[in-house]
Each structure stands twice: as C-alpha cells, then as structure tokens.
Amino acid sequence: MNDNPFEPLKNLGHMTEQLRQVFGDDFVSKLIQIPQPNFPMMNHIPFGSDIFNGQKTNQWPRIDVFHTRSEVVVVSEIPGLQSESDVNLYVEGRQLKISGSLPSRYGHIGRDRFILSEIRYGAFERAVNLPFPIRSDRMKARYRQGILEVRLLKDQNDQSWKKGQHVPILFE
C-alpha cells in the first residue's frame, strides 16, 4: 500500500502533455470556449498576462522577440544544451524554426519513482514568425548560461528568400 495521498494525481501532468500533443496547444480553450476577460492591471504579473490575455502558456521553449533599428532578435530559454548538435536553428522565408532535444539527466530512475517532475526533457520544436524580411548572409546565434540569442539583420531591400538556411550557433 502506498502512503502518498497524491499518488492518484501523479500522472495528471503527463496526461495534460499527452492531450496537448494530440489536440494542440490550445485544446482547452477550444473545448471550453470561455471568453477571456482583459485585465490590464495584471499585465505585469506573468500569471495574469498569460491566462487572462489569451497567450499560450504551454509552448516551450519560451521565446521573446523584439527588434532594433537594424535587427530582429529572438531570445529563448533552453537550459541544458551542451553543444550545437543539441539544437537546430533554421530560417525559411519569414519564419525561424528552433528544434532539438534535451536528454533526461535521470534516465536510470523510473517514472514511478518521481514525486514531482516539472523539468522538461526530450524533443522540442518552436516556430516563430518574423515581422521583417531578413538577410540570409547576416544571421548569428549565441548560447550562454541557458539562453539562446538569435540575431537576424533586417533586409532593407525586402529581398527575402524562400530557400531555408541553417543559423550557426556559438556556444560560450
């Protein structure tokens, strides 16, 4: 007999992830179709802005995208990468694709031994639509202390290309 009163709830996180994979990131909002109120006073709180303003919270890795006068910058939290072979950056047209895999650090421990497991492992993939055309010859990325920063030079002549291009990553 197991003395853990939370034992029946242990697999709910895994079930939610499986449902998300099968039905998509926004399966709950599509299922329930509840209008989401806008609470601007909560925008500085991550919980409030994510939930009440309809932003998807299950997408991973998390990404920030901003632009300067000359660049589009994409910053992503991906802790645990060891080398460029762990992650792939690919730009095609006006879309940046980030994919890769993080191996579990606890492969020798069975899932039934975990009491809580929140750290993400395994394959990941994210696509980001870029707001400006970019130059394929001026793309660079840097990975340092769990943060991947991708810098893409804006193409002032709007000569965007259709053929995909790999973005090299410098690991520091």
N, C-alpha and C positions, 0 to 999 in steps of 0.2 A: 504494500500500500504506500502511495506517495503522500507525504505530509504537506506538499506545496499546494495551498489553496488556489493558486493561479495557474496550475497545470492545464486546465481546460482552455485557458485563454492564450497559452503559449504560442500557438500556431496562427493566431489571428493576423499578425503582421505578415507572415508568409502567404496567407490566403489573400490578403489585400494586394500584395505584389503580384500574385498569380492572376487575380481578376484584372488588375491594371494592364498586365501583359496581353491578356486575351481580348479585353474590350476597349483598351486605350486609356490614356492618362485622365480623361475627363468622364469616365464611365459613371461615377456617382452623380455628377451634376446633370448628365443626360438622363439618368434613371429617375432622379427626383424632380428635376426641372423647377427648382425653387428660385424665384427672383432673388438676386443678391443685392442687398442694400449697399449704398455708398456711404462710408463713414470717414470723411477726410481727416477728422481729428485723430484717427487711429493709423494714419498712413506711416507714421514714424515707427510704429510697432510692427515687426515682421509678421507676427501672427495676424494682426488686424488687416494689414495691407494684402496679405496673401489670400486670406479667407474671404474678406468682405468685398474686395475689388475684383474677384474672379481670376486671380493669377493662379496658374497651376503650381502646386507645391510638390508634386511627386517627381518632377523632372530632375534628372541627375545626369551629369554633374550640373551644379548651379552655375549660372553664367550672368555676367554683366557685360553690356555692350554700350560703348559711348564713342563719340567721335570728336576729333580736334579739327583744326583748320585743314590739315593735310592727311589725317589718318582715321581709320576705323580701328578701334581697339576692342578686343574680346578678351575678357578675363574669366577664368574658370577655376573653381576649387576642385582639385583632383589629388588628394593626399595619397601617398604610397607608390607613386610611379618611380621606377628605378632607372629606366633608360628610354631612349627614343623608340625602341621596339615595343614598349608597353602602350603606346598611344599613336594614333594616326590623325593627321590634320590634312584635310583635302578641301580645296576651293573649286567650285564649279559654278560658273556664272556669278550670281549674287548670293551664293549660299556657302557657308563654311560648315563642314562636317567634322565632328570630333568623335572618334571611336577608339576603343581599346579594351583592355582587360586588367583587372586587379586581382591577383591571386589571394586566396584566403590565407591569413597567417596562422590559422588554426585548423588546417586540413586534417590533422591527426585526431581532432576531437569531434565526436559525433554531434549532430544537431540536437539530439535528445539530451545532451549534457549542458546545453546553454540555458541559462535562466533568462537572459536578456541579450538580444543581438540586434544592434542598430547600425553597425558599421557596414557599409556597402562593399561587396566584393563581386567579382565576376565581370562579365562583359557589360560595356556601356556604350551608348551612342547618342549623340545630340546633333541636331542640325539647326543652324542659326541663319536666318535671312539677313543679308547685309543691306543697309539702307542706301549705299552708294556703290557705283562700279569701282572696282579696284584694279591696280596694276599687277599683273601676274609675275613680273620680274622684281617686285619690291615687297615681298612677303617674308616675315620672320616671326619666330616664336621663341619664348624663353620659359623654362620651367625651373622654379626656385621655391623651396620650402612649401611644397604642396600647391602652389599657384601656377597655373599655365596662363601666360600672357601672349596673345597673338596680335601683332601689329601689321596692318594692311594699308598700304598707301592708296589714297583715293586716286582714281583715274579722272583727271580733269577733262580729258577729251572724250570720255564715255566710250572708250574702245573695249568694252567688256567682251570677254571671250567665252566660248561655250565649252571648250575642252577643259577637263579637270586638271588641277595642278596640286601636287603634294607641297606642303609647307614644312620646311626643315625646322627642327626644334633644338635649341641649345639647352643642355642640362647643366645647371650650375650647382 
